Amino acid sequence: MAGKPPEAGLTQAQERAVTGADPDSGEVRAGAPTRQRLERLGLARPHGRLGAHYLTDEGRAVRARIQERDRAAAPAPAGESSGESSGGGFAPLTGDESERGPSAASRSAHAASAARGWEALLEIRRLTQPGSGPASPSVPAPWERARPVHAVALALEAAGIPASAMDGSGRRVRTGYRVSPGEETATVRVEWRTAAGAAAEGADDEADTQEQLAACARRLTACGWDTERYLGARRRPYLVVSPQAPRRG
């Protein structure tokens, strides 16, 4: 029937696979028969040595329509926040999180999730940037450009660079990077922040800050981001990070 939308023929399991795909990378987490069916419908595409499937542009459009349909059918209760990304997703550390909750084990699990998230992102880059690879480094994918703070934090955390953290009073209690929105659209500010106690002991010397910030810059440059160094308040250095332009040819 002409004009019939693709989602009209999906089973409930197939709908769940589409709407439950990773909100950032689009990786489909479902059994092989479901993934293969979505592939035949043009909603997913296999990529990588592990045979993972990722939503195509049409698959993402179908997901958006299904989610809109479901929201219309079951409105959120009054007062419920709508700021969360649909379906929830892995949130890399930006350096402003509270140190009170996470145990060493949960931090280790979070680091492992960051590494998996980075690998999934590389698969998406390869899908959207034909010819990219070790010999031709890829640049940020469209969704990274749309959420640069998330993307930059993921690149840093996945490399094992520690994130800073604060206690409940806003006191800096862990030394590491801090990622925040830049002053210009689509830019990110990266600082190296030192725990209050360490700074009092003299660990916050200029040479260490410069060295750690340079390591962040090297990592981000290798990941397809441009970095420029500036001096802020009290001549504290920071990076302004922006996505490199897509490569042609």
C-alpha positions as CSV (number, residue, x, y, z in Angstrom):
1,M,0.0,0.0,0.0
2,A,1.5,3.3,-1.1
3,G,2.4,5.7,1.6
4,K,2.5,3.1,4.4
5,P,5.2,4.0,6.9
6,P,8.0,1.4,7.6
7,E,7.1,1.2,11.3
8,A,3.5,0.0,10.4
9,G,4.8,-3.5,9.6
10,L,7.1,-3.9,12.6
11,T,6.4,-6.4,15.4
12,Q,6.5,-5.3,19.0
13,A,10.0,-6.9,19.4
14,Q,11.2,-5.1,16.3
15,E,9.8,-1.8,17.6
16,R,11.6,-2.4,20.9
17,A,14.8,-3.0,19.1
18,V,14.5,0.2,17.2
19,T,13.5,2.4,20.1
20,G,16.0,0.6,22.4
21,A,19.0,1.2,20.2
22,D,21.8,3.2,21.8
23,P,20.6,6.9,21.8
24,D,24.0,8.1,20.6
25,S,25.6,5.5,18.4
26,G,22.4,3.8,17.2
27,E,23.7,0.3,17.9
28,V,20.8,-2.2,17.9
29,R,20.8,-4.5,20.9
30,A,18.6,-7.4,19.8
31,G,18.8,-11.0,18.7
32,A,20.2,-11.9,15.3
33,P,16.8,-12.6,13.6
34,T,15.5,-9.2,14.7
35,R,18.6,-7.4,13.5
36,Q,18.5,-9.2,10.2
37,R,14.9,-8.3,9.7
38,L,15.6,-4.6,10.4
39,E,18.5,-4.8,7.9
40,R,16.1,-6.2,5.2
41,L,13.8,-3.3,5.9
42,G,16.6,-0.8,5.5
43,L,16.4,0.3,9.1
44,A,19.7,-1.0,10.3
45,R,23.1,-1.8,8.7
46,P,25.8,-4.3,9.8
47,H,29.2,-2.9,10.4
48,G,32.5,-4.0,12.0
49,R,34.1,-7.4,12.6
50,L,31.8,-8.3,15.4
51,G,28.7,-8.1,13.2
52,A,27.0,-5.3,15.2
53,H,24.1,-3.5,13.6
54,Y,23.4,0.2,13.7
55,L,20.3,2.2,12.8
56,T,20.4,3.9,9.4
57,D,19.1,7.4,8.8
58,E,15.7,5.9,8.0
59,G,15.9,3.7,11.2
60,R,16.6,6.8,13.3
61,A,13.6,8.6,11.6
62,V,11.4,5.6,12.4
63,R,12.6,5.6,16.0
64,A,11.7,9.3,16.3
65,R,8.2,8.7,14.9
66,I,7.6,5.7,17.2
67,Q,8.7,7.7,20.2
68,E,6.5,10.6,19.3
69,R,3.6,8.3,18.8
70,D,4.1,6.7,22.2
71,R,4.5,10.1,23.9
72,A,1.2,11.2,22.4
73,A,-0.5,8.0,23.5
74,A,0.9,8.2,27.1
75,P,1.7,11.8,28.1
76,A,4.3,12.2,30.8
77,P,3.0,13.0,34.3
78,A,3.0,16.6,35.3
79,G,6.3,17.8,36.6
80,E,8.3,15.1,35.0
81,S,11.6,16.3,33.5
82,S,11.9,16.2,29.7
83,G,15.6,17.1,29.7
84,E,16.9,13.5,29.7
85,S,17.8,11.9,26.3
86,S,15.1,9.5,25.2
87,G,15.8,6.0,26.4
88,G,18.6,7.2,28.6
89,G,22.2,6.8,27.6
90,F,25.7,6.5,28.9
91,A,26.9,9.9,30.3
92,P,30.7,10.3,30.3
93,L,32.3,12.2,33.2
94,T,32.6,15.9,32.7
95,G,34.6,16.6,35.9
96,D,31.7,18.3,37.8
97,E,30.2,15.1,39.2
98,S,29.9,14.5,43.0
99,E,32.5,12.2,44.5
100,R,30.2,11.1,47.3
101,G,28.4,8.2,45.6
102,P,30.7,6.2,43.3
103,S,32.8,3.4,44.8
104,A,36.0,2.2,43.3
105,A,34.1,-0.7,41.7
106,S,31.5,1.5,40.1
107,R,34.1,3.9,38.8
108,S,35.8,0.9,37.2
109,A,32.6,-0.1,35.6
110,H,32.0,3.4,34.4
111,A,35.4,3.5,32.8
112,A,34.6,0.2,31.0
113,S,31.4,1.6,29.7
114,A,33.3,4.6,28.4
115,A,35.7,2.4,26.5
116,R,32.7,0.5,25.0
117,G,31.0,3.7,24.1
118,W,34.1,5.0,22.3
119,E,34.4,1.8,20.3
120,A,30.7,2.1,19.3
121,L,31.4,5.7,18.3
122,L,34.3,4.6,16.1
123,E,32.0,2.2,14.3
124,I,29.6,5.0,13.7
125,R,32.3,7.2,12.3
126,R,33.4,4.5,10.0
127,L,29.8,4.1,8.8
128,T,29.4,7.8,8.1
129,Q,32.9,8.5,6.9
130,P,33.9,5.9,4.2
131,G,37.7,5.4,4.0
132,S,38.4,6.5,7.6
133,G,40.7,4.3,9.6
134,P,44.2,4.3,11.3
135,A,45.8,5.7,8.2
136,S,43.1,8.4,7.8
137,P,41.8,9.5,11.2
138,S,38.1,10.2,11.3
139,V,36.6,13.4,12.5
140,P,33.6,13.9,14.8
141,A,30.3,12.4,13.5
142,P,27.2,14.6,13.2
143,W,25.8,13.6,16.7
144,E,29.2,14.5,18.3
145,R,29.0,18.0,16.7
146,A,25.5,18.3,18.1
147,R,26.6,17.5,21.7
148,P,30.3,18.4,21.9
149,V,30.6,18.4,25.7
150,H,29.4,14.8,25.8
151,A,31.7,13.8,22.9
152,V,34.8,15.5,24.2
153,A,34.3,14.0,27.7
154,L,33.9,10.6,26.2
155,A,37.1,10.9,24.2
156,L,39.0,11.9,27.4
157,E,37.5,9.3,29.7
158,A,37.9,6.5,27.2
159,A,41.6,7.3,27.1
160,G,41.9,6.7,30.8
161,I,42.5,10.4,31.6
162,P,41.0,11.1,35.1
163,A,38.0,13.4,35.5
164,S,37.9,15.9,38.3
165,A,35.1,15.7,40.9
166,M,33.5,17.7,43.7
167,D,31.9,17.0,47.1
168,G,28.4,18.1,48.0
169,S,29.5,21.6,48.9
170,G,31.1,22.2,45.5
171,R,34.7,21.8,46.8
172,R,37.0,20.2,44.3
173,V,38.1,16.8,45.8
174,R,39.7,15.0,42.8
175,T,42.3,16.2,40.3
176,G,41.5,15.8,36.7
177,Y,39.9,17.3,33.6
178,R,36.8,19.4,33.5
179,V,34.7,19.8,30.4
180,S,32.2,22.5,30.0
181,P,30.4,24.4,27.1
182,G,32.6,27.0,25.4
183,E,31.7,30.6,24.8
184,E,31.1,30.0,21.1
185,T,28.6,27.7,19.6
186,A,29.8,24.1,19.1
187,T,33.0,24.7,21.2
188,V,34.0,23.1,24.4
189,R,36.3,24.4,27.2
190,V,38.7,21.9,28.8
191,E,40.5,22.7,32.0
192,W,42.8,20.7,34.3
193,R,41.5,21.2,37.9
194,T,43.3,20.2,41.0
195,A,41.8,18.9,44.2
196,A,41.7,21.6,47.0
197,G,44.0,19.6,49.3
198,A,46.5,18.8,46.6
199,A,46.7,22.5,45.7
200,A,47.3,23.4,49.3
201,E,50.3,21.0,49.3
202,G,51.8,22.6,46.3
203,A,50.8,19.9,43.7
204,D,49.0,22.5,41.6
205,D,52.1,23.8,40.1
206,E,52.1,25.4,36.6
207,A,54.3,22.7,35.0
208,D,52.0,19.8,36.0
209,T,48.9,21.7,34.8
210,Q,50.6,22.5,31.5
211,E,51.7,18.8,31.1
212,Q,48.3,17.4,31.8
213,L,46.5,19.9,29.6
214,A,48.9,19.1,26.8
215,A,48.1,15.4,27.2
216,C,44.3,16.2,26.8
217,A,45.1,18.3,23.7
218,R,47.1,15.4,22.1
219,R,44.3,13.0,22.8
220,L,41.6,15.3,21.4
221,T,43.7,16.1,18.3
222,A,44.1,12.4,17.6
223,C,40.3,12.0,17.9
224,G,39.5,14.6,15.3
225,W,39.2,17.8,17.4
226,D,41.0,21.1,17.0
227,T,42.4,22.6,20.3
228,E,43.6,26.1,21.1
229,R,45.3,27.1,24.3
230,Y,44.2,30.2,26.2
231,L,44.9,31.8,29.6
232,G,41.9,32.4,31.9
233,A,41.5,33.9,35.4
234,R,44.7,33.9,37.5
235,R,46.5,33.0,34.2
236,R,45.2,29.4,34.5
237,P,45.5,27.7,31.0
238,Y,42.6,26.1,29.3
239,L,41.7,24.6,25.9
240,V,39.0,25.7,23.5
241,V,38.0,22.6,21.5
242,S,36.1,22.5,18.3
243,P,35.4,19.7,15.7
244,Q,37.8,19.4,12.8
245,A,36.2,20.0,9.4
246,P,35.1,16.9,7.5
247,R,37.7,15.5,5.1
248,R,37.0,15.6,1.4
249,G,38.0,12.9,-1.0
